[in-house]
């Protein structure tokens, strides 16, 4: 696999898979972040893509964090913002708000920026052998691309402080118990497990999923009144769709719906 590829894309049956490809540990660097953003923009516009899977190339890591050698050149005031964090946060937020359902498939070590990427996805499926953590404190820094607040939304403040303040890793089993990941699979079955979930998502009505995702994502940031208004606007559109007609007609016919 080309070391300079950074991102590889596979598409099948409405599912697009992005492979983070920066051997040996698929660490986050400037070129990878830029290519990830470009890939997400292309897949957002592709009407044939209805679900997105992110995973790491190889068998060792999903993504083991940021490129430390790269960061050593960003130690002057303002440099890390200009050269890394401003754009990286833009890309990660774009992934979080991606209008199609997303799955992070953790096939190995998932640390630092890798866990921050995973936390932007709708579902996280991990190999049972995976180790996860936010070790940035051991480098004298902290998770600066959503690892504090997005992880806290998943597992609560107390456990997030444990991860961030101590910088220790947790097992896949602990991550599942905490709600940090949604499902475990044996390493040999991980790819199929993730693909099967993606296929189920592909079969769902896309406008319904898109609208529901936006509302759920906004639930911590907007008032109930704002969310009700947003929900009403989306409902008016969705209830007039061909998929709504098909879904309700199929229910009456007692048949599985066939959404567009």
CORTA-V325315 format. One record per run of one state. SS is the DSSP state (hx for helix, st for strand, lp for the rest). FROM is the first residue (numbers start at 1). TO is the last residue. If there is no record, write none. Layout:
# CORTA-V325315
SS;FROM;TO + SS;FROM;TO
This chain:
# CORTA-V325315
lp;1;5 + st;6;12 + lp;13;14 + st;15;21 + lp;22;27 + st;28;28 + lp;29;29 + hx;30;45 + lp;46;50 + st;51;56 + lp;57;60 + st;61;63 + lp;64;65 + st;66;66 + lp;67;67 + hx;68;71 + lp;72;78 + hx;79;96 + lp;97;100 + st;101;106 + lp;107;108 + st;109;111 + lp;112;112 + hx;113;119 + lp;120;122 + st;123;127 + lp;128;130 + st;131;133 + lp;134;134 + hx;135;139 + lp;140;148 + hx;149;155 + lp;156;156 + hx;157;166 + lp;167;169 + st;170;171 + hx;172;178 + lp;179;182 + st;183;185 + lp;186;186 + hx;187;202 + lp;203;205 + hx;206;217 + lp;218;223 + hx;224;238 + lp;239;241 + hx;242;253 + lp;254;260
